[in-house]
């Protein structure tokens, strides 16, 4: 069969493309609208440098766990135990650092390995024993929470060494020292330069991908959407980077988060493992018949989630400067909500890292903005629940409409 080359007339119209990708663009637009709304109603408090820094510190662990949860959901599963893993890893790190006086350079890798073991223990039952992930991780949530109480004896442990606290509360130093911080508006030039460099790289990569697609006959998004997307993302990034540069610069946890986002974006879009996870979530039987070892892939997906939950657990413990039995309570709901708001499908096989990150930021901005406005926790939970329900309804409605 001879395949006709793609012609100019076969390209999708702007209207058709918008209808097919309304969820992706609508999500980005929703985040911008929500940020502008809270910036207005809080009289400019939301975008103040101190509050932006707090927003990053308060939501970094949600975003980090959302990266792993997205893979779990795409694979067709769920993990309810991440909040309890966060608490248990925080407790173990406190025991080793405070009571046993072990150096943090040893504690961090040990906790990562322990998180991987906890994820693998659950992944084994889901992958090889075919027990539904909801049941396995519900049991894990109870078991790990109980172990946290046992390890801590029901009492918080702290404070942590200063070196370990830097994991969450530290900032990248301004080693350039281009101006006197006491007289200059910009206190940290490194932050501004890094953000400008990343924006330039993003624009360059976007144009490069368009050229590659044209060379291979692959359809590009309409240029107007590409240009608007680059413009909005660049403007927001430069503004936030400037605000951070006038305070203390880039938080260490933001750098960790950015590296993980880049890594998992590559995994999901450019790697064989990522394509296999999507194939397994879309149709596990077909994936198995095509030669994919679905059991092993599921096992590693849960192990990966355990590692990311361990990272989040140490970040939270370092930020609070203590390990408490109640740490991580309800976090699994925020992480799962971030993924679903970001476009992940409850039936598996659908979801993007960028969507999960935007969904997490939407949840974070809602939490932060409502707190600044003085809205009670009861109404905050109500509003977040309605946002989650609306996101899932929108996803189901679009699927039914397409059918």
C-alpha positions, 0 to 999 in steps of 0.5 A, a space after each residue: 500500500 502506498 501512503 500519500 504524503 501529507 498535503 497542506 489541505 489535509 491539515 487539521 483546522 484551528 477549530 478542529 484542533 482546539 476541540 481535540 485539545 480543549 482539555 490541555 489548553 483549557 487547563 493552562 488557561 484555568 491555572 492562569 485565570 485562577 492565579 489572576 483571580 486570587 492576585 486580585 482578591 488578595 490585593 496582590 499578596 499571592 504574587 509577592 516574592 515571599 508568598 511565591 516561595 511559600 507556594 513552592 515549599 508548600 506544594 513541592 512534595 505534592 508535585 513530586 508525588 504526582 509524577 509517580 501517581 500519574 504513572 500509577 494511574 496511567 497504568 490503570 491502578 491507584 495508590 492510597 498509601 503515599 501519605 502513610 509512606 511519607 509519614 513513615 519515611 519521615 519517622 525513620 529519618 528522624 530516628 537515624 538523624 536525631 537519636 542515632 546521630 547518623 550523617 544525613 549523607 547516609 540517611 538520604 539514600 537509606 530512606 530512598 531504598 526503604 521507600 523503594 522496598 515499601 513500594 515494591 512490597 505493594 507492587 508484588 501483590 498487585 502485579 503478581 498476585 492480581 489483588 486490586 491496587 485499591 485494596 493493597 494500598 488501602 492496607 498499606 496505608 493502614 500498616 505504614 501509618 501504624 508503623 509510624 506510630 510504633 516508631 515514633 511512640 506517638 510523639 514527634 521527634 526533632 529538631 533535625 541537623 541544619 544540613 538536612 533542613 537545607 533539603 527543604 528550606 535552603 536556597 541556591 546561593 548567588 555565587 555571581 554577586 553582580 550587585 550589592 544585595 542591600 542596595 539592589 532590587 535583585 537579590 539573587 541574579 542566579 535565579 533570574 539567569 537560570 529562568 531566562 535560560 530555561 525559557 530560551 531553551 523551551 522556545 528553541 526546543 519548541 521550534 526544533 520539534 516543529 521543524 522535525 515534525 514537518 520534516 517527517 510529515 507529522 502534523 504540528 499544532 496550529 502556529 497561533 496556539 504554539 505561539 500563545 502557549 510559548 508566550 503565556 508560559 514564558 511570561 509567567 516563568 519570567 515574572 515568577 523568576 524575577 519575583 524570586 530573584 528579589 527575595 532569596 532566589 531559587 529554593 533547593 526543593 524547586 531545583 529537585 522538583 524541576 529535575 524530576 519533572 524533566 526526567 519523568 517528562 522524558 520517560 513518558 514521552 521519549 522512552 520505551 518504558 513510558 510507551 509500554 506503561 501507556 499501552 498497558 493502561 490502555 489495554 493490558 491484554 493487548 499489551 501482554 500479547 504484544 510481548 510486554 511484561 505487564 507484571 514486571 512493569 506494574 511492579 516497577 511502577 509501584 516501586 517508583 512511587 515508593 521512592 518519590 514518596 520517600 523523597 516527599 517524606 524527607 522534604 516535609 520532615 525537613 520543612 517542619 523540622 520534626 517527624 510527627 505521627 500525623 504527617 502526610 494525612 490526606 496527602 494521597 487525596 491531593 496527589 490523586 486529585 492533582 492527576 485527575 484535574 491534570 487530565 489523567 483518566 480514571 480508566 488508565 492509558 491517558 495522562 501527561 506529566 505537564 497536566 499533573 504538574 499544572 493540576 498540582 499547581 491549581 490545587 496549591 494556588 487554591 489552597 494558598 489563595 483561600 487561606 490568604 482570604 481567610 476561608 475556613 478549612 471546611 469550605 476549602 475542602 468543599 471547593 476542592 471537592 467540587 473542582 475535582 468532580 468538575 474535572 472528572 465530569 469534563 473528562 467523561 463528557 468529552 469521551 462520551 461526546 467523542 464516541 
